[in-house]
Amino acid sequence: MDSDNLEQTLEEMAEGQRSALLKVARRLVPAMTPEDLLQPNDYPELENHPEFRYEEGVLAGILSALSALRFLNSP
């Protein structure tokens, strides 16, 4: 797999994980928006919820891998 395909795959994985994270968040805070996920500490229901924090961590890992790949491919 070349780096372009890997980057596209990681982007797709990140989008899927954002969706999964929003789904978990909306079970706890029904009016949650994707923008609200940028500041989850504003919602006490999410702050220490283990499932939410797990899914958030998975997303962070995917985004870290994507960032590293982009750094390695930069001029």
Phi and psi in degrees as a GROMACS rama.xvg file:
@    title "Ramachandran Plot"
@    xaxis  label "Phi"
@    yaxis  label "Psi"
@TYPE xy
-82.8732  169.737  ASP-2
-65.7688  -30.4239  SER-3
-65.7476  -43.1786  ASP-4
-66.4941  -38.6167  ASN-5
-64.7823  -42.1304  LEU-6
-62.2581  -43.9039  GLU-7
-62.2292  -41.486  GLN-8
-62.7532  -44.8425  THR-9
-64.1239  -37.9137  LEU-10
-63.0785  -42.0082  GLU-11
-65.4407  -40.6493  GLU-12
-62.8508  -41.6556  MET-13
-63.3022  -42.6268  ALA-14
-63.3471  -43.0728  GLU-15
-62.8968  -38.6721  GLY-16
-71.7689  -35.2925  GLN-17
-59.7861  -40.9082  ARG-18
-63.8983  -43.6017  SER-19
-63.5796  -41.4798  ALA-20
-63.9495  -42.8612  LEU-21
-64.2466  -37.9905  LEU-22
-61.6046  -45.4772  LYS-23
-63.5606  -45.8778  VAL-24
-60.2668  -40.5738  ALA-25
-70.7618  -22.0541  ARG-26
-67.6466  -30.8648  ARG-27
-93.8351  -34.8762  LEU-28
-135.013  91.6958  VAL-29
-55.4351  -29.0113  PRO-30
-89.3119  10.2686  ALA-31
-59.8258  136.999  MET-32
-113.481  162.77  THR-33
-57.3157  -35.4118  PRO-34
-66.5925  -34.3599  GLU-35
-62.4484  -27.641  ASP-36
-66.3422  -16.8549  LEU-37
-71.5644  -21.1169  LEU-38
-132.749  62.4816  GLN-39
-65.2162  -20.2565  PRO-40
-67.6044  -10.8594  ASN-41
-75.4109  -8.04378  ASP-42
-120.362  104.833  TYR-43
-56.8165  -28.8144  PRO-44
-63.7623  -27.0948  GLU-45
-95.851  -27.3721  LEU-46
-48.9701  -47.0596  GLU-47
-120.647  22.416  ASN-48
-81.0347  119.505  HIS-49
-63.0173  -38.9317  PRO-50
-67.4225  -43.1531  GLU-51
-61.6274  -47.1653  PHE-52
-64.3172  -35.2137  ARG-53
-62.8862  -51.4311  TYR-54
-62.2312  -36.4669  GLU-55
-64.0236  -40.1853  GLU-56
-65.175  -39.0339  GLY-57
-61.0715  -45.2189  VAL-58
-60.9113  -43.5651  LEU-59
-60.1931  -39.1183  ALA-60
-64.9847  -43.4869  GLY-61
-62.9333  -44.6047  ILE-62
-65.7705  -33.8653  LEU-63
-65.6413  -42.7714  SER-64
-63.718  -41.4776  ALA-65
-63.8629  -42.6301  LEU-66
-63.1794  -42.6335  SER-67
-63.1342  -42.9823  ALA-68
-61.4016  -44.6885  LEU-69
-63.5411  -38.0915  ARG-70
-63.5455  -45.2225  PHE-71
-64.081  -28.5597  LEU-72
-93.556  -0.0107578  ASN-73
-77.8137  153.593  SER-74
